[in-house]
Amino acid sequence: MWDLRRLRLLHELQLRGTITAVARSLNYSPSSVSQQLAKLEDEVGADLLQPAGRKVRLTPQGERLARYAARIIDLEEEMRSSLASAEPVAETIRVAALESAARALLPHALTLLRASAPHLRVEVAVVPPETGLSELEARTYDLGMAEQYPGHTRAHRDGLDRQVFGTDTIRLAVPPGSRIDDLTEARSMAWVMEPIGTASRAWALQQCRAAGYEPDIRFDATDLDVHIHLIGAGHAVGLLPDLVWSGTRAERSLVDLVDLPGPSHRELFTSTRTAIAGRPAITAMRAALTEAHREVANTP
């Protein structure tokens, strides 16, 4: 029988591309990963890796086995999930959280979970959605939080589900007293946006282009507090989601907010592997986030 741990390593290599990345992810040494994959080749009786310069890549047989390995791992997770007791049991759920939603919703969601599922241990990492969804697929996390924008749906990934748990209005934030009343009037201003490659930046660029201009992007930052203070000091304009003000209401006076035309909200969703979607811990965490969003969104 082939060793499941070695099959996991092969699956990780298919996802991450290099032995070094696999080793870093799983806290192994690269030599240990290489040795285990060599043993898997002996077990299978076929070449699974081939040299590619100073690195290695999967052979066609390796690619085929890695796909089967993913299915085997999914089946194991699905079996464990289906056998999970209906009675509360101590377990850990690992969550990849979107920064703005984590700040606004996570504390309240954890408070709700303390009452509804006190047996759960929740571990959270605040990471960009692009990273969170990728690492969810790689099984670093059990649940990911992400967002998508009107006309810019995120790519669907095989083996991952998606549940929308709320929406979040986005507005143009401008320096106080600037008298900018719409997106077109922000043409001459410097802009602050999130970094290249993020969904929020792609959507913001499209809004400016639809208004007839290419924005002068002078600042990029993942931390939306940086956006707020640059805008408040008169150095930029930007697009900010309403959830950024939750828990920091005093800062809302730093900027003026202008409504955008057309659909101007992002969808907030959670994603998990379909094999574990039925786990009580996943269900409880999703319910807590949905309720936290409902309560926060209805707070004036």
Sequence and secondary structure as in RCSB ss.txt:
>XXXX:A:sequence
MWDLRRLRLLHELQLRGTITAVARSLNYSPSSVSQQLAKLEDEVGADLLQPAGRKVRLTPQGERLARYAARIIDL
EEEMRSSLASAEPVAETIRVAALESAARALLPHALTLLRASAPHLRVEVAVVPPETGLSELEARTYDLGMAEQYP
GHTRAHRDGLDRQVFGTDTIRLAVPPGSRIDDLTEARSMAWVMEPIGTASRAWALQQCRAAGYEPDIRFDATDLD
VHIHLIGAGHAVGLLPDLVWSGTRAERSLVDLVDLPGPSHRELFTSTRTAIAGRPAITAMRAALTEAHREVANTP
>XXXX:A:secstr
   HHHHHHHHHHHHH SHHHHHHHHT  HHHHHHHHHHHHHHHTS  EEEETTEEEE HHHHHHHHHHHHHHHH
HHHHHHHT  SS   EEEEEEE HHHHHHHHHHHHHHHHHH TTEEEEEEE  HHHHHHHHHTTS SEEEEEEBT
TB     TTB  EEEEEEEEEEEE TT    SSGGGTTSEEEE  TT HHHHHHHHHHHHTTS  EEEEE S HH
HHHHHHHTTS BEEEEGGGGTT GGGGGGSEEE  SS  EEEEEEE BGGGTT HHHHHHHHHHHHHHHHHHT  
